Amino acid sequence: MKHKINKIKIAKGKDHNRAVVRKLVLNFLKHGKIETTLKKAKVLKSTIDSYVSKAKKNTNASYNLLLSKLADKKAVKFLTERVAQKFKDRVGGYVTLKRIGYRKGDSSLIVRLQWVEPIVKSVSKPASKTKDKVAKADKTKPKPKASRSDKTKQKQSEVLEK
């Protein structure tokens, strides 16, 4: 029996707790920051720190472990390639907590969780491809139609002449 080990529980039940933490981690990796309650942020901070430490090892075992925990290949690839390279010289403390304020509904403390150093998410696309897409979009746009057809204009002119 493990004495004096307290785990912060977010949700009711082990499966629900895991699912909530997984979703929080995936959203954090996707957006680079997240605003949540203090209790969830503390769990998320320790989880992300351990995942980044695993990603820095850059072995098949660590990759498979991250894949089993996150179940998202893009997120694991992002962790191993971008985040691990950014924090290769840092020992720990990859994420910071900043207190924002209290939520109106239940007065719980809201915290922003973000990377210590900014991480570039994706490489920008070459300008030539975007210009081609804009040119194609201009060509495919339908020309605006006249408000009335020629026949109705003719009929109106005939009525006015009589």
C-alpha positions in Angstrom: 0.0 0.0 0.0 1.3 3.4 -1.0 0.9 5.8 1.9 0.8 9.6 1.7 0.5 9.7 -2.1 -2.3 12.0 -3.1 -3.5 12.2 -6.7 -5.6 15.1 -7.9 -8.8 13.7 -9.3 -10.6 15.8 -11.9 -13.6 13.6 -12.7 -15.6 10.8 -11.2 -14.1 7.5 -12.2 -10.7 6.3 -13.5 -11.8 6.1 -17.2 -13.4 9.5 -17.2 -10.4 11.1 -15.5 -8.1 9.7 -18.2 -10.4 10.9 -21.0 -10.5 14.4 -19.6 -6.8 14.6 -19.2 -6.2 13.2 -22.7 -8.6 15.8 -24.2 -6.9 18.6 -22.3 -3.5 17.6 -23.4 -4.5 17.2 -27.1 -6.2 20.7 -27.1 -3.2 22.2 -25.4 -0.9 20.7 -28.1 -3.2 21.9 -30.8 -3.5 25.5 -29.7 -0.4 26.1 -27.6 -2.4 27.5 -24.7 -5.5 26.6 -22.8 -7.7 28.3 -20.2 -9.1 26.0 -17.5 -9.6 25.7 -13.8 -6.6 25.6 -11.4 -7.2 22.0 -10.4 -7.2 20.8 -14.1 -4.2 23.0 -14.9 -2.1 21.4 -12.2 -2.8 17.9 -13.5 -2.2 19.0 -17.1 1.1 20.7 -16.2 2.6 17.6 -14.7 1.2 15.4 -17.5 2.7 17.6 -20.2 6.0 17.9 -18.5 6.3 14.1 -18.3 5.2 13.7 -22.0 7.8 16.2 -23.1 10.5 14.4 -21.1 9.5 11.2 -22.8 9.5 12.8 -26.2 13.1 14.2 -25.6 14.4 10.6 -25.3 13.5 10.0 -28.9 13.3 6.2 -28.8 10.8 3.8 -30.2 9.6 2.8 -26.7 8.9 6.5 -25.8 7.2 7.1 -29.1 4.9 4.0 -28.5 4.2 5.0 -25.0 3.2 8.5 -26.1 1.0 7.0 -28.8 -0.7 4.7 -26.4 -1.4 7.6 -24.0 -2.5 10.2 -26.6 -3.9 8.0 -29.4 -3.1 10.7 -32.0 -0.2 10.4 -34.4 -0.1 14.1 -35.3 0.2 15.1 -31.7 3.0 12.6 -30.9 4.8 13.7 -34.1 4.5 17.3 -33.0 5.8 16.5 -29.5 8.8 14.5 -30.7 9.8 16.8 -33.6 9.0 20.3 -32.6 8.6 20.5 -28.8 11.4 18.1 -27.9 13.8 20.0 -30.2 12.8 23.3 -28.7 13.3 22.2 -25.1 16.3 19.9 -25.6 18.5 22.0 -23.3 15.8 22.5 -20.6 15.5 20.0 -17.8 11.9 20.7 -16.8 9.3 23.3 -16.4 8.1 23.5 -20.0 4.7 25.0 -19.2 3.7 28.0 -17.1 0.5 28.8 -15.2 -0.9 32.4 -15.2 -3.9 33.2 -13.1 -6.5 35.1 -15.0 -9.4 35.6 -12.6 -12.6 34.0 -11.3 -15.3 32.5 -13.4 -18.7 34.3 -13.1 -20.9 31.3 -12.7 -19.2 29.4 -9.9 -16.3 31.6 -8.8 -13.7 29.0 -9.6 -10.2 30.2 -10.3 -9.4 30.3 -14.0 -5.8 29.8 -15.2 -4.0 30.1 -18.5 -1.6 27.3 -19.3 1.0 28.1 -22.0 4.5 27.1 -23.2 7.5 28.8 -21.5 9.0 29.5 -25.0 6.8 30.0 -28.1 6.6 27.1 -30.4 6.0 27.5 -34.1 3.1 25.2 -35.1 3.5 24.8 -38.8 5.6 26.0 -41.7 4.0 28.6 -43.9 3.1 27.6 -47.4 5.0 29.0 -50.4 3.5 32.2 -51.8 3.2 30.8 -55.4 0.6 28.2 -54.4 -1.5 30.8 -52.7 -1.4 33.1 -55.7 -2.4 30.2 -58.0 -5.4 29.4 -55.7 -6.5 33.1 -55.7 -6.2 33.3 -59.5 -8.3 30.1 -59.9 -10.9 31.3 -57.5 -11.3 34.6 -59.5 -11.7 32.6 -62.7 -14.3 30.2 -61.3 -16.5 32.9 -59.7 -19.8 33.3 -61.6 -20.4 36.6 -63.2 -23.2 38.7 -61.6 -26.5 38.3 -63.4 -28.5 41.3 -64.5 -31.4 42.1 -62.3 -33.9 41.5 -65.2 -33.6 39.6 -68.3 -33.6 41.2 -71.7 -37.1 39.9 -72.5 -38.7 41.7 -69.5 -36.9 44.9 -70.5 -38.3 44.6 -74.0 -41.8 44.0 -72.6 -41.6 47.1 -70.4 -40.4 49.3 -73.2 -43.3 48.1 -75.4 -45.8 48.9 -72.7 -44.4 52.3 -72.2 -44.5 53.1 -75.9 -48.2 52.2 -76.2 
